[in-house]
Amino acid sequence: MPKVYMDIADKKSPLVNPFRTFDYREFLCGWGSAFVNITLTYPLYKTIFRQMLHGIKISDAYSQLRHEGVGFLYRGMFPPLAQRTLSLSLMFGVYDGVKRPAIEYYGMNEYSAKCLAGIIAGTIEAVLMPFERVQTILADAAYHQKYKNTPHAFRLIIRENGVRELYRGLVPILLRNGPSNAVFFVLREEAQKLPIKDGAFYEYSHQFISGAIIGAFVSSIFYPLNVIKIVIQSKVGGPNEGMFVALRNIYNDRGRSVRNVYKGLNMNCVRAFFSWGIMNAAYENFKKVIY
């Protein structure tokens, strides 16, 4: 290598090295952890979804699903499976690819770099929101007869309302994704610094419990945004109401009670606890295998 280029590389010039920071293994680990997570927790998600959408008790949501039968229990799983595997792949891959050069090449403060990387990763994840959009529709009993499956829903929505309809609810998703990713990664990496006893059992337990607690905490903070997103996305066609209009309508429709806006939070915490615990432990184990 000519001396001038060696000098540039030695100085870790931001014009050279940052392009080499994205590691495909991080994307693979994120994809695998999401696949395990979704296949195990989808029935629980669907129960919580009904609570969010209709503001009903868990017993009523369970009765709805039981009445519909097992054939409809996993209806709508493909969109979250496709969206979440790609989403977590981007989440971990982009986060790692942005954080390392921000610290190593641009000299950013560690926590500032983590927040920046989390927000960028979460914002990029939003390109996958059409899958969330279709997932919401397929999980709603009101559309069981109109949309047969994921491809049929995509075709019919685009034909009747245009591609823009797939991006209904974009604002609450953007407000949720970036900040929640930043909080999750900062807390996750702080938890990794905690001392643990030697042994595989203690290691796996730490991975699961730390991911579970952090996931439940973050999910609870951003829960109202998920409620707003689901209510907005449960409508197909017609005027696209804004986020604050949707929140006002939810508040009024549920007896002007803040508590009712948070209907389903308890089950959401349970789902997030197991979902993020499984995801975090799966991610760390995939990382061991792939690396």
N, C-alpha and C positions, 0 to 999 in steps of 0.2 A: 504494500500500500504506500503511495507517495506520502512524504513526510507531512505535507499540509493537511491531508485528510486524516492522518493518524493524530495530529494535534487537535483537530476538530473533534474526533471521536473521544480522545482522552479528556477533553474539556466537557464532555457530555452536552454538546450543543443541542438546543431544542430543535434545530433544523434537521438533525439527523436521527437521533435515537428515539424520540417519541413514536415514530412510525413502527417501531419494533416492539412496542409495549403490550399490544393486544395478544393475549395468549389463548389459543383455541381450546386449551384444556379447561380453562375457567368457564367457557361457554358450554362445554360438554358436561361438566359437573353440575352446572345450573340446570341444564336440560334434564339430566337424569334424576336429580332430586325432585323436580317438579312432577315428573311422570309418576314416581312412587307416591308422592303426596296426593295428587288428584285422584288416582285410582282408589286410594284408601278412604278419602274423606268426602267424596262427592255427595253421598246420601245426606250427610250432615249439613253440607252447604245448601242443599235444596230445601231442607227443613227451615233453615234460617232465612233463605231467600223469600219463602212464603210469609214469614213473620215480617220481614222488612217491607214487602210489597203491600200486604193487607193490614198490618198492624194487629195481628192476632196472637193468641197464646200458642205456646209450643204444642199443647195437646190438640188444638184445632189444626195447626199445620200438619202434625203427624196424621190426624184423621183424614185430611185431604189427600195426602200421599198414599195412605193405606187404601182409601176408597178408589183411587186411580189405578192401583195395582202395581206389581213389580215391573210390568212391561214399560211403564212410564217413569219408573224410579231413576233410571240412568239416561232418560231422554234428555238431550241437550248436553251430554258430557263431552262430546267431541270438541265443541268450541272452547270450553275452558281447558281441555287437555292440550289442544293445539296452541291456544293463546298462552296458557300458563307455562308450558314447556319452553316456548320461544321467549316468553317474557322473562322467566328466571334465567334463561341462557343469556339474554341481553343484560339483565340486571347484574349478574356476577361478572360477566365478561367485560362489559363496558365500564362498570365500577372499577374493576382492577386495572383496566387499560387507561383510565383517566387519572386515578389516584396516584399510581406510581410515578408517571412523568411529572405530575404536578408537584410532587415532593422532591423527586430526584433531580429533575432538570430545571424546574422553575422556582425551587426553593420555597414553596408554600408551606404555611403552618400545617401540621399534621391534621388537625381537626377541621381546618378550613378546606383542605384537600378532600377529606372524607365527605364533607357536606356537599362540596361542588360535584364530586364524582357521583354521589347518590342522587342528586337532583338531575344531573345530565342523564344518568342511566334511567331514572324514572320517566323523564320526559321522552326519551327515545322509545321506551316501552309503549307509550301511548299510540304509536303507529299500529299496534295490534288491537286497538279497541273495537274494530268491527266484530271480532270474535266474541268480545264481552257483550256487544249489542245483541248478537244473535243468541247467545247463551241466555240472556235475560228473557228474550221473547219465547224461546223454547221451554224454559222452566216455568212459564206462566200458563196456568190451565186455560186461560181465556183464548189462547192461540193453539191449543192442541189440535183442533180440527182444520185450522187454516194452513199451518206449516207442518209438513210431513217430517222433515229432517233438516240437517244443517245446509246441505247444498240447495234444497228446495227453498228454504227461508232466504238464503242469500239471493237467489235468482228472483224470487217474487218481490222482495223488498226493493231491489235495484230497479226492476221493471216498473213497479208501481210508483215509487217515490224517489228514485235516483240514488246515486252513490252517497250523496250528502247525508242521507237518512242513516247510513251506517255509523256516522260520527255524531249522532245525537247524544248529548251528555259528555262532550269532550272536556268542558271546563272543570267540572268536579273531578274528573279523572286526572287531569293535569295537576290540580291542587292537591290531590291525594298521593299520586305516584312519587313525585320528586321529594317532597318533604318527608314522607313516610320512609322512603328508601334511606334518606340521609340519617334519620333518627335510628333506624334499624341497624345500619352498618356501624355507626358510632358506638351504640350500646353493645352490639355483637362483638366488636373487636376489644372493647373494654372487658367484656366477660371472658374473653380468651386469655386475658392476663391473670385471671384468678388462679390461685394454686389448687391443684387437684392431686389426689392420691394416685400412686402408680397402679396400673392394671387396666385391662380393656373395659371392664364393667364400669369403673369410675369415669373413664374417658367418654364412653358412650352416654352414660347418664348425664355427664356435664354438657355434652353436645346437645342432647335432647332437651334437658331442663332449661338451659340458657336460651336456646332458640324458642322454646315454648313460652317462657315468661316474657321475653322481649316481643315476640310476635303478638301475644295477647294484649300486651300493653299498647303497642303501636296501633293495632287494629281497633282498640277501644277508643283511642284518641281521635282517629279519623273515621269512626263509625258513622256520624251524621252525613259525611260526604258520600259514603256508600249508599245510605238510604236515599239521598237526593238523586244519586246516579241511577239507582234501580227504578225509582218512580218515573224519572224523565224517560228512561229507556223502555219502560213498559208500554209506552204509547208509540204507535206506528202511524205516520202521516199526520197532517194537520200542522198547526203552528208549533214551533219549537220554543217552549217556555224557558225562560232563563233560570239560572240556579236559585236566585233569591225568591223569584216568584214561586218556584217549585217548593222551596222550604216553607214559604208562607202558607201555601195550599196544604202541605202535609200537616203543618201545625194546626190549621183551622179544621181540617177534615178529621183530625184525631182528638177532637175535643179541647183544642187550645191547651194541650198538656205537653210539656217538655218530656215528661216521662214516657208518653206514648210515642214520641219521635224516636226514642231510644228502644222501642219495643224490639226484642230479639237480641239485645246486647249480651245478655247472659249466655245464650247459646252461641253467639258469635265469639265470645271469649273462649268457650270450650272448644269450638272448632279451630280458632286461631291457635290455641294452646297446643293441640295435637298436630294441626297442620304444619305450623312453623317448627315444632319440635321434631317432627318426622323429616321435614325439609332440611333442617340444619344438620341433623345427624346423617341423613342420606348424602348431603353435599360433602361433608367431611370424609365419609367413607368412599364416595366416588373419587374424591381428590387423592386419597391414598392409593387407590387402584390405578387411576389414570396417570398420576405423577410417578 
